[in-house]
Structure formats: C-alpha cells, structure tokens
C-alpha cells in the first residue's frame, strides 16, 4: 500500500479569471473530477458590468488519486497538474495560477525608520501565521537593522538621495533577482518608487499608507487630523503603480475615534490600522486570493 501523502502536500489552489462564458465552472470542476480531486473550498464572482469571471478553488487529491500516482513527489504532482490543465485553460482563454496550498512566497520587505509594520510581519511570519518567507529587508536607514538581524534575516542598508535614487533602485532589482523575490512589501518605506520600477514590478509590490490621503498630506498627518477633529482613523494597502498612492486597493482598515483622542493616541491607532491592512494584503496576495481588474482588485476571500 502507498504511504499516505501529508495533506499539505496533496492540497492545491487554482485561481482563474476570464471573460464570462457559460460552461466555465463545469469545465474546471470536470477537470478536477477526472484528476481524482476533491474540492475543499470554492469562491467565485461574476462582474456583470465588465463581463468578467473570477474563481478560486482549494482542492485535494483524493485517496483514489494518491493510490494511482504514488510515485509522484509533490513538485512533480504540481507540474503534472499544470501540464494537464493547460489545454483547458487554452480552450477557455483563462488567466490562471496553480500552486500547492500553503506554499511560502519569497518576500522582500522595505522599511525606513518606523518599524511597526515590519515588526508585525516578522512576528507573524515567525509564528507561521503568514504563508511567506522574508528573505531580505532593505532600508534607507539603519534604525531597524538590529530587529532584522535578531530574526536572522539579511539586512541591506541602501541610502537614497535624489542623486543616488537610480543606483538605489538598481541595487533593489539586483536583490530581487539574487533572492528570487516574488513580492516586495513597502512596510512604511518613505521613498517614492520611480515610474520605471513601478511598471517593471507591476502587481508584485504592495504599499501601506494612512487613509487620510489626500486630505492630510506631508508631515504629521495625524496631528493635522487631530486639528480637524476626525472621527475615524484608517489605513489602505494597495499595489504600487505609477500614480502615487493610487494603485489598486487590496485592503482597508477603519477604526472609530472621538474628541478624547490626543495626536499621540491617533498615531497609535493608526499604527494598528496600518499593520492590520498590510498583513491582510500580504496574506491574500500570497494565498492566491487577489485578481487585478484594471485599477481594481477582486479579493476572493
């Protein structure tokens, strides 16, 4: 009798999007049935205005598939699935990705002086809450170097000035290639990426900022918000594009406040909102839950 493969190695996630057409669900579910797979979870959405269809399926090889293909190791099983699914994808003109469930994405984090978002990501990665491997941290300051080194992660100090910005971005791209990075996370990195870099890394860079934009720009936005008597504090995580802080929104957090909150209280609440919005965005991206639709995202939660 074949040795039972651990569940984490049998399970996969398939994410697809395409022009809406009758028969797509039947074709995909039929393919999985033919492969001896069991659907564990399915999320789907049809955008009527755009006539576009989205679906995420979490499935597992059933006992019949495991016994029929006992010689296949997990990487071969995944590649075999991709090979066999390709004709289905071609027929229905699907955009798709198929990954083992729980595969850890290789992430590079960028940070400046403020470390709350970085610390949250490091902690939740260390505890296994996020399906990521933080392979490097890049910063234009050294404030968070000790924290990163304590976690045993390579830290790279890459100063940025107006004159050295092209060289700094070239160094970043070198690190992306060197560490085989799949996702770059700007965890309160206080430098604007060039249009060229944003286009080259489209869909692979997530940023976080406070949701007071564009109302309170510049220094000390929370102090400006205090002077205006705001009643909510929030944060927005989004993909980076050539438009500053206007990329496709992934996750937002809003927390109610009132007149008793001091500027320091608002800053503290804002930190919590930023951490929550950013980690959700990273998690959903790495779990294959996000599909881009123009300047919008569909998040199949």
C-alpha positions in Angstrom: 0.0 0.0 0.0 1.3 3.5 -0.9 2.3 5.8 2.0 -0.2 8.5 2.7 1.0 11.9 1.5 0.6 14.7 4.1 -2.4 16.8 3.5 -0.3 20.0 3.0 1.4 18.2 0.0 -1.9 16.9 -1.5 -3.7 20.2 -1.5 -3.5 22.9 -4.2 -5.1 26.2 -5.0 -6.3 27.2 -8.5 -7.1 30.8 -9.2 -8.6 31.8 -12.6 -10.2 34.7 -14.3 -11.6 35.1 -17.8 -14.3 36.6 -19.9 -17.6 35.4 -18.7 -19.0 32.4 -20.6 -21.4 29.5 -19.9 -19.7 26.3 -19.1 -16.5 27.5 -17.4 -17.3 26.1 -13.9 -18.4 22.8 -15.4 -15.1 22.6 -17.4 -12.9 23.3 -14.4 -14.8 21.1 -11.9 -14.9 18.3 -14.5 -11.2 18.5 -15.0 -10.7 18.2 -11.2 -13.1 15.3 -11.1 -11.2 13.5 -13.9 -8.0 14.0 -11.9 -9.5 12.3 -8.8 -9.5 15.6 -6.8 -11.9 16.7 -4.1 -13.0 20.4 -3.9 -12.5 21.7 -0.3 -13.4 25.3 -0.9 -14.6 27.4 -3.8 -15.1 31.2 -4.2 -16.4 32.7 -7.4 -17.6 36.1 -8.6 -19.0 37.3 -11.9 -18.6 41.0 -12.7 -21.7 41.7 -14.8 -20.6 45.2 -15.8 -17.2 44.0 -17.0 -18.5 40.6 -18.1 -15.6 39.0 -16.3 -15.5 35.9 -14.2 -13.3 35.0 -11.2 -12.8 31.8 -9.3 -10.5 30.4 -6.6 -10.7 26.6 -5.9 -8.9 24.9 -3.0 -8.8 21.2 -3.7 -7.1 18.0 -2.6 -6.1 14.8 -4.3 -8.5 12.1 -3.1 -7.4 8.7 -1.9 -8.0 7.3 -5.4 -5.6 9.8 -6.9 -3.0 9.1 -4.2 -3.1 5.3 -4.9 -3.0 5.8 -8.7 0.0 8.1 -8.6 2.1 7.0 -5.5 5.4 7.5 -7.3 4.9 11.3 -7.9 6.6 13.6 -5.4 4.8 16.9 -4.6 6.7 19.1 -7.1 6.0 16.6 -9.9 2.4 16.4 -8.9 2.0 20.2 -9.2 3.8 20.3 -12.6 1.7 17.4 -13.8 -1.5 19.3 -12.8 -0.3 22.4 -14.6 0.6 20.4 -17.7 -2.8 18.7 -17.8 -4.8 21.8 -17.1 -3.1 23.9 -19.8 -5.4 22.7 -22.6 -8.5 23.5 -20.5 -7.1 27.0 -19.9 -6.3 27.5 -23.5 -9.7 26.4 -24.6 -11.5 28.9 -22.3 -8.8 31.6 -22.5 -8.2 31.6 -18.8 -5.7 33.7 -16.8 -4.7 31.2 -14.1 -2.2 30.2 -11.5 -2.0 26.8 -9.7 0.1 26.4 -6.5 0.5 24.0 -3.7 -1.7 25.1 -0.7 0.4 26.9 1.9 3.5 27.4 -0.3 5.6 30.2 1.2 6.2 33.1 -1.1 9.6 34.7 -1.1 9.1 38.3 0.2 11.5 41.2 0.4 10.4 44.0 2.9 11.4 47.6 2.5 11.3 50.0 5.5 12.6 53.4 6.6 12.6 54.5 10.3 9.2 53.3 11.6 9.2 49.7 12.4 5.7 48.8 13.5 4.6 47.2 10.1 7.9 45.4 9.7 7.8 44.1 13.3 4.2 42.8 12.7 5.2 41.0 9.5 8.3 39.5 11.1 6.4 38.2 14.1 3.5 36.7 12.1 6.0 35.1 9.7 8.0 33.6 12.5 4.8 32.1 14.1 3.6 30.7 10.8 0.5 32.9 10.5 1.6 34.3 7.1 2.5 32.0 4.2 5.7 33.8 3.5 9.4 33.6 3.8 11.0 37.0 4.4 14.3 36.6 2.5 15.7 40.1 3.0 15.0 43.5 4.4 16.1 46.7 2.6 16.2 50.1 4.3 17.4 53.6 3.6 18.1 53.9 7.3 19.7 51.6 9.9 17.1 52.0 12.6 15.6 48.5 12.2 18.9 46.7 11.5 19.1 45.1 15.0 15.5 43.8 14.8 16.0 42.3 11.4 19.3 40.7 12.4 17.7 39.2 15.6 15.3 37.4 13.3 18.3 36.0 11.3 17.3 37.8 8.1 19.8 39.6 5.8 19.6 43.4 6.2 20.7 45.7 3.4 21.3 49.4 4.0 20.7 51.3 0.7 20.7 55.0 1.3 18.6 57.1 -1.1 19.1 60.7 -2.3 17.8 62.5 -5.3 21.2 61.9 -7.0 21.6 58.2 -6.0 18.0 57.1 -6.5 18.7 55.3 -9.8 21.6 53.4 -8.3 19.5 52.5 -5.2 16.7 51.1 -7.4 19.2 49.2 -9.5 20.5 47.7 -6.2 17.0 46.7 -5.2 16.4 44.9 -8.5 19.7 43.1 -8.0 18.5 41.9 -4.7 15.1 40.9 -6.2 16.9 38.7 -8.7 19.5 37.4 -6.2 16.9 36.2 -3.6 14.4 35.1 -6.2 11.8 37.5 -4.7 8.2 37.1 -5.6 6.7 40.0 -3.7 8.1 43.3 -2.4 6.4 44.9 0.6 6.8 48.6 1.4 6.3 48.5 5.2 6.4 52.2 5.7 9.2 52.8 3.3 9.2 56.5 2.9 10.6 56.8 -0.6 8.6 57.0 -3.9 9.5 54.3 -6.4 10.2 55.6 -9.9 7.6 55.0 -12.7 10.0 52.7 -14.4 10.4 50.4 -11.3 6.7 50.5 -10.6 5.9 49.3 -14.2 8.6 46.6 -14.1 7.3 45.3 -10.8 3.6 45.7 -11.5 1.4 43.5 -9.4 4.4 42.5 -7.2 4.8 45.5 -4.9 2.4 46.3 -2.0 2.4 49.6 -0.1 0.7 50.8 3.0 -0.4 54.4 3.8 -2.8 56.2 6.1 -6.2 56.8 4.7 -6.3 60.5 5.3 -4.8 61.0 1.9 -5.4 63.2 0.0 -6.9 65.3 2.9 -3.8 65.5 5.1 -0.5 65.4 3.1 3.0 65.9 4.2 4.5 65.8 7.7 2.4 64.7 10.8 -0.9 63.8 9.1 -2.3 62.5 12.4 -1.6 65.9 14.0 -3.4 67.6 11.1 -6.3 65.2 11.5 -6.5 66.0 15.3 -6.8 69.7 14.4 -9.7 68.9 12.2 -11.4 66.6 14.7 -11.6 63.5 12.7 -13.9 60.7 13.8 -12.2 57.7 12.0 -8.6 56.6 11.5 -7.7 54.2 8.8 -5.1 52.7 6.5 -5.0 51.4 3.0 -2.8 48.7 1.5 -2.6 48.7 -2.3 -0.5 47.6 -5.3 2.1 50.2 -6.4 1.8 51.8 -9.8 3.0 54.9 -11.5 0.3 57.0 -9.7 1.4 57.9 -6.2 -0.7 56.1 -3.6 -3.4 55.5 -6.2 -2.7 51.8 -7.1 -5.4 49.1 -7.0 -6.7 48.9 -3.4 -6.4 45.5 -1.7 -7.2 46.0 2.0 -8.5 48.8 4.2 -9.0 49.2 7.9 -11.1 51.9 9.7 -11.2 52.5 13.4 -13.6 54.9 15.1 -12.1 57.6 17.3 -13.6 60.6 19.1 -12.7 64.0 20.7 -10.8 62.4 23.6 -8.0 61.1 21.4 -4.8 63.1 21.5 -2.5 63.3 18.5 -0.4 60.6 20.1 -3.5 58.4 20.5 -4.3 58.9 16.8 -0.8 57.9 15.8 -1.1 54.7 18.0 -4.5 53.8 16.5 -3.1 54.5 13.0 -0.2 52.1 13.6 -2.7 49.3 14.5 -4.7 50.0 11.3 -1.6 50.1 9.1 -0.4 46.7 10.5 -3.8 45.0 10.0 -4.3 46.3 6.5 -0.8 45.4 5.3 -0.8 41.9 6.8 -4.2 41.2 5.2 -3.0 42.4 1.8 0.2 40.3 2.1 -1.8 37.2 3.2 -4.4 37.5 0.5 -1.8 38.0 -2.2 0.3 35.0 -1.1 -2.8 32.8 -0.8 -3.8 33.5 -4.4 -6.9 35.4 -3.5 -6.4 38.6 -5.5 -7.1 39.2 -9.1 -6.4 42.5 -10.8 -9.2 44.0 -12.9 -7.9 47.3 -14.3 -7.3 49.6 -11.4 -9.4 47.5 -9.1 -8.9 44.2 -7.3 -11.2 41.3 -6.8 -10.3 39.6 -3.5 -11.8 36.0 -3.3 -11.9 35.7 0.5 
